[in-house]
Amino acid sequence: MARAPSLTLFLCGDVMTGRGIDQILPQPSNPRIHEPYVDDARAYVQMAETAHGPVPRPVPFDYIWGDALAVLARTPPDARIINLETSVTRSDEHWPGKGIHYRMHPDNVACLTAARIDVCALANNHVLDFGPAGLRETLDTLGQAGVATAGAGESLLEARTPAVVPVPGAGRVVVFAAGHESSGILPGWAATGDRPGLDVLPDLSEATADGLLERVRGARRAGDVVVASIHWGGNWGYEVTPAQQRFARRLLDGGVDLVHGHSSHHPRPVEIHRGKLILYGCGDFLDDYEGIPGYEEFRDDLTLMYFATVEPETGRLAALRLVPMQIRNLRLNRASAADAGWLARTLDRVSRPFGARVEASGEGTLTVHAG
């Protein structure tokens, strides 16, 4: 019997198309926001312009992806998976007492389809910024646009239902998404039997991992590649907690093929555990933080496109290629050779304790292998 063909996934961290990015798209939301120091979302566009020059507006829907689109076109992946960290809604009913609210106008959803995104993980700390009504509109808008979702729903059952991407002639990519309150998810955002919300992990215990694995076993078919997309941890630093590592490893040992972690504003360590991939934090991929000072040592302006090739029969990682980008003028631009080298050295240093080596390779890309 012939071996099943390997599948290549494009993964990235947080895609935050609300607030400042929403304001440059063709149909911006009401710019009024409710933050301690800023009350107009256009201020984030102005900060980006102060840092790096004028930003056109309105921009075409594909503008924000910039050079990433050419990379995706050159080696098209079998599935494109992002963490969408914004509500997609017209609602003005922001969540009371929360300091930051992200919202993108539903008429701007074409900025996601412009990059042919297959799956949006939604179990994060911004998708309910405009309450249950905003979540419902988010789900409806993405569904109508043909983008699958995971991690949020009208009930806990729906929030726990995986997104499925059929790959003609090569099985399926199955994505489960969940979040942990260490990322800032509010306790009241957890879905229940009859309340909309997120699949929130109560803890990172073996029992919680086993509950997720039970759902994986119920959904998996032969030839599937199963991804667990998890929103966890703080914004800054390279620390991976022992609980995170135990949880991720148990998922891989129990039948998940790849752990896709996010929440951090910059890339965190990579681990190769028994041949399978753990991304502890992919970093922000698209945001409106350009021009905001602080934490410069982490270079959150540098972002990564992760291309993971997985063998469906074993779940083992066949190859991992990273393409560095830089956010400038609220769009993605290829990072310079110097910046790609900095990312390679930094990720290699923090990933070595987890059994992974990161090297700069030709054309400004990075490769990751066990070592």
ABEGO torsion letter per residue (X at the ends): XBBBBBBBBBBBBBBBABEAAAAABABBBBABBBBAABABAAAAAAAAAAAAEBBBOBBBAAAAAEAAAAAAAABBBABBBBBBBBBBBABABBBBGBABBBBBBAAAAAAAAAAGBABBBABBAAAAAAEAAAAAAAAAAAAAAGBBBBGBBABAAAAABBBBBBBBGAEBBBBBBBBBAAAGBBAAABBBAABBEBBBBABABAAAAAAAAAAAAAABBBGBBBBBBBBBEBABEABBBAAAAAAAAAAAAAGBABBBBBGBABBBBBBBBGGBBBBABAEBABBAABGBBEGAAAGAABBBBBBBBBBAAAGBBABBBBBBBBBBGGBBBBBBAAAAAAAAAAAAAAAAAAGBBBBBBBGGBBBBBBX
